Amino acid sequence: MREKDAINGIETGKWNFYVVGGGETADVFVWQTPQGHKYLRTGHDMTIADNLLGLPECPINGCR
């Protein structure tokens, strides 16, 4: 899924995303820079690691 599609899905209420890492679960939200650029970011959890960047890549046909 492309980032812009995930952002649209979250903003329209079509989807909710979360990640699990280090035994913690964190919701994924849409954030926006002061310049208006939207991006995905996890909510606050008990780790300082970047949950999204720490996820492994998956093959296009293998992602569900």
C-alpha distances in whole Angstrom, upper triangle without the diagonal:
4,6,8,7,7,10,11,11,13,15,16,16,14,12,13,12,14,15,18,20,24,25,23,21,19,17,14,15,15,18,19,22,25,24,22,18,16,14,13,15,17,20,23,24,27,25,25,23,19,17,14,15,17,14,14,12,11,11,8,11,12,9,10
4,5,5,6,9,10,11,13,14,16,17,15,14,15,13,16,17,20,21,25,26,25,22,20,18,15,15,14,16,17,19,22,21,18,15,13,11,11,14,17,20,23,24,27,26,25,22,19,17,14,15,17,15,15,13,13,13,11,14,15,12,13
4,5,5,6,9,10,11,12,14,15,14,13,13,12,14,15,19,20,24,25,23,20,18,15,12,12,10,12,13,15,19,18,15,12,10,8,8,11,14,17,20,22,25,23,22,20,16,15,12,13,16,14,15,14,14,16,14,17,17,14,15
4,5,5,6,9,10,10,12,14,13,13,14,14,16,18,22,23,27,28,25,23,20,17,14,13,10,12,13,15,18,17,14,11,8,8,9,13,16,18,22,24,27,26,25,23,19,19,15,16,19,18,19,17,18,19,16,19,20,17,17
4,5,5,6,9,10,11,12,11,10,12,12,15,17,21,23,27,27,25,22,20,17,14,13,11,14,15,18,21,20,17,14,12,11,11,14,17,19,23,24,28,27,26,24,21,19,16,18,20,18,19,17,17,18,15,17,18,15,15
4,5,5,6,9,10,11,9,8,9,9,12,14,17,20,23,24,22,18,16,13,10,10,9,12,14,17,20,20,17,14,11,10,8,11,13,16,19,21,24,23,23,21,18,16,13,15,18,16,17,16,16,17,15,17,17,14,13
4,5,5,6,9,10,10,9,10,10,13,15,19,21,25,25,22,19,16,13,10,8,6,9,11,14,17,17,13,11,8,7,7,10,13,15,18,20,24,23,23,21,18,17,14,16,19,18,20,19,19,21,19,21,21,17,17
4,5,5,6,8,8,9,11,12,15,18,22,24,28,28,25,22,19,16,13,11,9,12,13,16,19,18,15,13,10,11,11,14,16,18,21,24,27,27,26,25,22,20,17,20,22,21,23,21,21,22,20,22,22,19,18
4,6,5,6,5,5,8,10,13,16,20,23,26,26,23,20,17,14,12,11,10,14,15,19,22,21,18,16,13,13,12,14,15,17,21,22,26,26,26,25,22,20,17,20,22,20,22,20,20,21,19,20,20,17,15
4,6,5,6,5,6,8,11,14,18,21,24,24,21,17,15,11,9,7,7,11,13,17,20,20,17,15,12,11,10,12,13,14,17,19,23,23,23,22,19,18,15,19,21,19,21,21,21,23,21,22,22,18,17
4,6,8,8,9,12,15,18,21,24,27,27,24,20,17,14,11,9,7,11,12,16,18,18,15,14,11,12,11,13,15,15,19,21,25,25,25,25,22,20,18,21,24,22,25,24,24,26,23,25,25,22,20
4,5,8,10,13,16,20,23,26,29,29,26,22,20,16,14,12,11,14,16,19,21,21,18,17,14,15,14,17,18,18,22,24,28,28,29,28,25,23,21,24,26,24,26,25,25,26,24,25,25,22,20
4,6,7,11,14,18,21,24,27,26,23,20,18,14,13,11,12,15,17,21,23,24,20,20,16,16,15,16,17,17,20,22,26,27,27,27,24,22,20,23,25,23,26,25,24,26,24,25,25,21,19
4,7,10,14,17,21,24,27,26,24,20,18,15,13,13,13,17,19,23,25,26,22,21,17,17,15,17,18,19,22,24,27,28,28,27,24,22,20,23,25,22,24,23,22,23,21,22,22,18,16
4,7,10,14,17,20,24,23,20,17,15,12,10,11,12,16,18,22,25,25,22,20,16,15,13,15,15,16,19,20,24,24,25,24,21,18,17,20,21,19,21,20,19,21,19,20,19,15,13
4,7,11,14,17,20,19,17,13,11,8,7,8,11,14,17,21,24,25,22,20,16,15,12,13,12,12,16,17,20,21,22,21,18,16,14,18,19,17,19,19,19,21,20,21,20,16,14
4,7,10,14,17,17,14,10,9,6,5,8,10,14,17,20,24,25,22,20,16,13,10,10,9,11,14,15,18,18,19,18,15,12,11,14,15,13,16,16,16,19,18,19,18,14,12
4,7,10,13,13,10,7,5,4,5,9,12,15,18,21,24,26,23,21,17,15,11,10,8,9,12,11,14,14,16,15,13,9,9,13,13,11,14,16,16,19,19,20,18,15,14
4,7,10,10,8,6,5,7,7,11,14,16,20,22,26,27,25,22,19,16,12,10,8,10,12,11,13,12,14,12,10,7,7,11,10,8,12,13,14,18,18,20,17,14,14
4,7,7,6,4,6,9,11,14,18,19,23,25,28,30,28,25,22,19,15,13,10,12,12,10,11,11,13,11,11,7,9,12,10,9,12,15,16,19,20,22,19,16,16
4,5,5,7,8,11,13,16,19,20,24,25,29,30,29,26,23,20,16,14,11,13,13,10,10,9,11,9,9,6,9,11,8,8,11,15,16,20,22,23,20,18,18
4,5,8,11,14,16,19,22,23,26,28,31,33,31,29,26,23,19,17,14,15,13,10,9,8,10,9,11,9,12,13,10,11,14,18,19,23,25,26,23,21,22
4,7,10,14,16,19,23,24,27,29,32,34,33,30,28,24,21,18,15,15,14,10,9,9,13,12,14,11,14,16,13,14,16,20,21,24,26,27,24,22,21
4,7,10,13,16,20,21,24,26,29,31,30,28,25,21,18,15,11,11,10,7,7,8,11,11,12,10,13,15,13,13,17,20,21,25,26,27,24,22,21
4,7,10,13,17,18,22,24,27,29,27,25,22,19,15,13,9,9,10,7,9,10,13,12,12,9,11,15,13,13,16,19,20,23,24,25,22,19,19
4,7,9,13,15,18,21,24,26,24,22,19,16,12,10,6,6,7,6,9,10,12,11,10,8,10,13,13,13,16,18,20,23,24,25,23,20,19
4,6,10,12,16,19,22,24,21,20,16,14,10,8,6,5,8,9,12,13,14,14,12,10,10,14,15,14,17,19,20,23,23,24,22,19,18
4,7,9,13,16,19,21,18,16,13,10,7,6,4,6,10,11,15,14,15,14,11,9,9,12,14,13,16,17,18,21,21,23,21,17,17
4,6,10,13,16,18,15,14,10,8,6,5,6,7,10,13,16,17,17,16,13,12,11,14,16,16,19,20,21,24,23,25,24,20,20
4,7,10,13,14,12,10,7,6,5,6,9,10,13,16,19,19,19,18,15,14,13,15,18,18,21,20,22,24,23,25,25,21,21
4,7,10,11,9,8,6,5,6,7,9,10,13,16,19,19,18,18,15,15,14,16,19,19,22,22,24,26,25,28,28,24,24
4,7,8,6,5,4,6,9,10,13,14,16,19,23,22,20,20,17,18,16,18,21,22,24,24,26,28,27,30,30,26,27
4,5,5,5,7,8,11,12,15,16,18,21,24,23,20,21,18,19,18,18,22,23,26,25,28,30,29,32,32,29,29
4,5,8,10,12,15,15,18,19,20,24,26,26,23,24,21,23,21,22,26,27,29,29,32,34,32,36,36,32,33
4,6,9,12,15,17,20,21,23,26,29,28,25,25,22,24,22,22,26,27,29,29,31,33,31,35,35,32,33
4,6,10,13,15,18,19,22,25,28,27,25,25,22,23,21,22,25,26,28,27,29,31,29,32,33,29,30
4,7,10,13,16,18,20,23,26,25,23,22,19,20,18,18,22,22,24,24,25,27,26,29,29,26,27
4,7,10,13,15,18,21,24,23,21,21,17,18,15,16,20,20,22,21,23,25,23,26,27,23,24
4,7,10,13,16,18,21,20,18,17,14,14,11,13,16,16,19,18,20,22,21,24,24,20,21
4,7,10,13,15,18,17,16,15,11,11,8,11,14,13,16,16,18,20,19,22,22,18,19
4,7,9,12,15,14,13,12,9,9,7,10,12,13,16,17,19,22,22,24,23,20,20
4,7,8,11,11,11,10,8,7,7,10,12,12,16,17,19,22,23,25,23,20,20
4,6,10,11,11,12,10,10,11,14,15,15,19,21,23,26,26,28,26,23,22
4,7,8,9,11,10,10,12,15,15,17,21,23,25,28,29,31,29,25,25
4,6,8,9,10,10,12,15,14,16,19,22,24,28,28,30,28,25,24
4,7,9,11,11,14,16,15,17,20,23,25,29,30,32,30,27,27
4,5,8,9,12,13,12,14,18,21,23,27,28,31,28,25,26
4,7,9,12,12,11,14,18,21,23,27,29,31,29,26,27
4,6,9,9,8,11,14,17,20,24,25,28,25,23,24
4,6,6,6,9,12,15,18,21,22,25,23,20,22
4,6,5,7,10,13,15,19,20,23,20,18,18
4,5,6,9,10,13,16,17,20,18,15,16
4,6,8,10,13,16,17,20,19,16,18
4,6,9,12,16,18,20,18,16,18
4,7,9,13,15,17,14,13,14
4,6,10,12,15,12,11,14
4,7,9,12,10,9,12
4,6,8,6,6,10
4,6,5,6,10
4,6,6,9
4,6,8
4,6
4
